[in-house]
Amino acid sequence: MIQSYLTNKVERYASKWLVLIIDVVIVLISFVLSYLIRFNLTFNFDVEKLFVQIPWIALMFLCSFLVIGSYKGVVRHTGVQDVYNLFNAICLASILIIFLVIVNKEYQIVENFTIPLSIIIINSLISFITLITSRFLFKTLFLNIFNQHGINASKNVLIYGAGESGILTYGTLTNHSKSNVKILGFVDNDKKKIGKVINGVTVYAPEVLTKDFIVRKGISEIIFCIQSISHKRLQNLVEGLVDFPVLVKIVPPVEDWINGELKVSQIKNIQIEDLLNRAPIDLNNSNIERELRDKTVLVTGGAGSIGSELVRQICNFKYKSLIIIDQAESALYDLQQELKQKGFHNFVPIVGDVRDKKRMDMLFEEYKPNMVFHAAAYKHVPLMEQNAYEAIKINIAGTKNIVDISTEHKVDKFVLVSTDKAVNPTNIMGASKRIAEIYVSCLQQQNDDTSYIITRFGNVLGSNGSVIPLFRKQIEKGGPLTLTHKDITRYFMTIPEASQLVLEAGSMGVGGEIFIFDMGESVKIFDLAKNMIKLSGLKYPEDIDIIITGLRPGEKLYEELLANGENTLPTYHKKIKISKTRELEYEKLKSLIDELCIANTFFGENTVKLMKHIVPEYISNNSEFCELDRKESVTFEGNQKIQSDQPHSALNL
């Protein structure tokens, strides 16, 4: 054990002492050369005095190197900082020598010790050049040895972006021995830079990125290093490269660099999320701050994808207390630990079920929340199509419980997190969320103490069970990717973006609104799947194929944010609009929803049929419940079969 300890110490410190000795030897050789240069490469000077001066020169430079620490740098990683340290060390040594010459001239401490100023200056210049040259020669030799032994195959790389971030990326790659890359060029839009050379590397125009150029130059990677690039532009650029035999990588934002320095390990393959992410949202934090200040906030489903992000966002404001309710114990525990590690402690995690009305009432009585965000829900369409009982019990009855309790306890605001699948629903899940919306609207009509607000948006990136994590797992397993329909499209929004907009809508709402979020452009899932394959460095369909499995029960080809008869009104936030809905028979609907919840409790057989009565636009698609639509078209007063683009007339809605 002692031997191992000593071995580690030797390996750790021997190299730097060797560097120190070599540096001193180089300086002494440079000192002799400075005399030869000064006297025209002859020995027309007092050689005996030279031998007296050499030990003192060695001592002065040794002290300087020790003070500055220039010998401590890893020679094979020599960079700008090492050059700067050598410059400082040589300047300090020259000052010490000049000081010694002046003192010795006055007090004669060392006999025959005098050095012309010209020799000191020449020695400084030669020492600086030779020390730097020796380090870079060693660095080059070291890298060549690595190449010869095939430790890493050489990679030809293009850096997209010749700005500060691109230059720093160049330095990181070239100074990292194990990366073993060769930077063949920069690519930049700036016409002033195109054609010029940076660190010996040519700057090209974007037009050069053709398949012929990439193949001819043997380029294996293109690294995007533009910090201010928009996601739309990044998407266009990357989509123009995915068909080429090249890996596309991206440098993270500067704020994510480790201690302000970029590490090679942080340069990752570009992910589909990098292309689908949208521009940061400008939030009116003052409104949210004013709404949450000194308030007790309760979040149901607080450990889910949206609920947990809502909790993270709320933690940044000066609320009084935060109550987090979720039935998923493990997920709630993970969120609790995460918040504690971030320094947040003013929250209460509670394992509970929103269907348990007595327990929920006790919690409301104990904590007296001022604002409720209801995010608890079942959301998976195919599962809920097979489990209508559970969908009704959590999405409708659970929501009804929380809404009723909020009303009883006179909560200031109740915010329902809904979905675009509630619009012209074709499945149990969407219909259950639409009925939840209707019930919230009914309570708004009957109550003035609480403001009821509904927020509606589409799919969120990276949420549990969403398509992108599924595709990623399938790619890792070697494929194939499974897709229900070649023409299916979806809207996407990031989890933080959706949660921020929920908070913003909650702060601006006064009651009775359905807030619709701007989801941007819809994405064709087939194209998304192909791009994910190509971004993984694989080819479609040669390496990984895409199999069309057919639409699942209740699944739509495309999602909508507005129902039949709905229009929108603008708000002060460009990404949030208010749905202007048609008038509903609230008393009748509330009675039917109560009936639905009771029937579901006793496992009634006609619950789905009753859902269709409550939501006339609910027309099942590719589901066993399509039979109910056919029967309904005959039994409802001779009405013709209802088309998906026409509202049902049975309840005069």
Secondary structure, DSSP 8 states (H G I E B T S, - for coil): -HHHHHHHHHHHHHHHHHHHHHHHHHHHHHHHHHHHHHTTTS--S-HHHHHHHHHHHHHHHHHHHHHHTGGGS-GGG--HHHHHHHHHHHHHHHHHHHHHHHHHHHH--STT----HHHHHHHHHHHHHHHHHHHHHHHHHHHHHHHHTTSS--EEEEEE--SHHHHHHHHHHHH-GGG-EEEEEEE-S-TTTTT-EETTEEEE-GGG--HHHHHHHTEEEEEE--TT--HHHHHHHHHTTTTSS-EEEE---GGGSBTTB--GGG-EE--HHHHH--------HHHHHHHHTT-EEEEETTTSHHHHHHHHHHTTS--SEEEEEES-HHHHHHHHHHHHHTT----EEEE--TT-HHHHHHHHHHH--SEEEE------HHHHHH-HHHHIIIIIIIHHHHHHHHHHTT-SEEEEEEEGGGSS--SHHHHHHHHHHHHHHHHHHH-SSSEEEEEEE-EEET-TT-HHHHHHHHHHTT--EEES-TT-EE-EEEHHHHHHHHHHHHHH--SS-EEEE---S-EEHHHHHHHHHHHTT--TTTTS-EEE----TT--SS--SS-TT-EEEE-SSTTEEEEE-----HHHHHHHHHHHHHHHHTT-TTHHHHHHHHSTT----SSTTHHHHHHHHHHTTT-----TTS--TTTT-
